[in-house]
Amino acid sequence: MKFRRVVVSALAFALAAFLSSGLAIAAGKPAPTGKVNINTASVEQLATLPGVGPALAARIVEHRQKAGSFKAPAELMNVKGIGEKNFNKIQGHLTVGDGATRPAASR
């Protein structure tokens, strides 16, 4: 009986430690203080957006290089990995800025 109590207590402690570390990790990424211009932002700047890590940020930059500048933030949903749910989380942090341009044609 005493062994069972020790095991249950150890499991409860481990679960509490795991959950609190997950919250600390999630809280460790502050949201950007201003708007992020998705037409000029670097991978590092895009990775500051909630739910956007380095791999997704790299896909955004790659999409921008291939397809040209975004005309509206909603076009970000054309990037693999950004669906409506993820877009809704970051929409308030986005801007396309002025002067959206298409890439120059190959010569």
C-alpha positions as CSV (number, residue, x, y, z in Angstrom):
1,M,0.0,0.0,0.0
2,K,2.8,2.4,0.9
3,F,4.6,1.5,-2.4
4,R,1.5,2.4,-4.4
5,R,1.3,5.8,-2.7
6,V,4.9,6.5,-3.5
7,V,4.3,5.5,-7.2
8,V,1.2,7.7,-7.4
9,S,3.0,10.6,-5.8
10,A,6.0,10.2,-8.2
11,L,3.7,10.1,-11.2
12,A,1.8,13.2,-10.0
13,F,5.1,15.1,-9.5
14,A,6.4,14.0,-12.9
15,L,3.2,15.1,-14.6
16,A,3.2,18.4,-12.9
17,A,6.8,19.0,-13.8
18,F,6.1,18.1,-17.5
19,L,3.0,20.4,-17.7
20,S,4.7,23.3,-16.1
21,S,7.8,23.0,-18.4
22,G,5.4,23.0,-21.4
23,L,3.8,26.1,-20.2
24,A,7.2,27.7,-19.7
25,I,8.2,26.9,-23.2
26,A,5.0,28.2,-24.7
27,A,5.3,31.4,-22.6
28,G,8.9,31.8,-23.6
29,K,8.0,33.0,-27.0
30,P,6.6,36.5,-26.7
31,A,4.3,37.7,-29.4
32,P,5.8,40.4,-31.7
33,T,5.4,43.9,-30.3
34,G,4.6,45.5,-33.7
35,K,3.2,44.2,-37.0
36,V,5.4,41.8,-39.0
37,N,5.6,42.7,-42.7
38,I,5.3,39.3,-44.4
39,N,6.8,40.8,-47.6
40,T,10.1,41.9,-46.0
41,A,10.5,39.8,-42.8
42,S,13.3,37.4,-42.3
43,V,12.9,33.8,-41.2
44,E,13.9,34.9,-37.7
45,Q,11.3,37.7,-37.7
46,L,8.5,35.4,-39.0
47,A,9.4,32.8,-36.4
48,T,8.4,35.3,-33.6
49,L,4.8,34.9,-34.7
50,P,2.6,32.6,-32.5
51,G,2.5,29.1,-33.9
52,V,5.3,29.8,-36.5
53,G,8.6,28.0,-36.1
54,P,11.7,28.2,-38.2
55,A,10.6,25.6,-40.7
56,L,7.2,27.3,-41.4
57,A,8.9,30.7,-41.5
58,A,11.3,29.3,-44.1
59,R,8.4,28.1,-46.2
60,I,6.8,31.6,-46.0
61,V,10.0,33.2,-47.3
62,E,10.4,30.5,-50.0
63,H,6.8,31.0,-51.1
64,R,7.4,34.8,-51.2
65,Q,10.5,34.4,-53.3
66,K,8.7,32.1,-55.8
67,A,5.3,33.7,-56.1
68,G,6.1,37.3,-55.3
69,S,4.9,39.6,-52.6
70,F,1.7,39.0,-50.7
71,K,-1.0,41.5,-51.6
72,A,-3.1,40.7,-48.5
73,P,-2.3,38.9,-45.3
74,A,-4.9,36.2,-46.1
75,E,-2.7,35.0,-49.0
76,L,-0.4,33.6,-46.3
77,M,-2.9,30.6,-46.2
78,N,-1.5,29.6,-49.6
79,V,1.7,28.5,-47.8
80,K,1.7,24.8,-46.7
81,G,1.2,24.6,-43.0
82,I,-0.9,27.7,-42.6
83,G,-4.6,27.0,-42.4
84,E,-7.5,29.1,-41.3
85,K,-6.9,28.2,-37.6
86,N,-3.2,29.1,-37.6
87,F,-3.9,32.2,-39.7
88,N,-6.5,33.4,-37.2
89,K,-3.9,33.2,-34.4
90,I,-1.4,35.4,-36.3
91,Q,-3.6,37.7,-38.4
92,G,-3.5,40.6,-35.9
93,H,0.3,40.6,-36.1
94,L,0.6,40.8,-39.9
95,T,1.0,43.5,-42.5
96,V,1.9,43.5,-46.1
97,G,3.2,47.1,-45.9
98,D,3.4,49.4,-48.9
99,G,4.8,48.7,-52.3
100,A,4.1,45.0,-52.7
101,T,6.1,43.9,-55.8
102,R,6.3,40.8,-57.9
103,P,9.7,39.2,-58.5
104,A,11.6,40.3,-61.5
105,A,11.3,38.1,-64.6
106,S,14.3,35.9,-65.4
107,R,16.4,37.2,-68.2
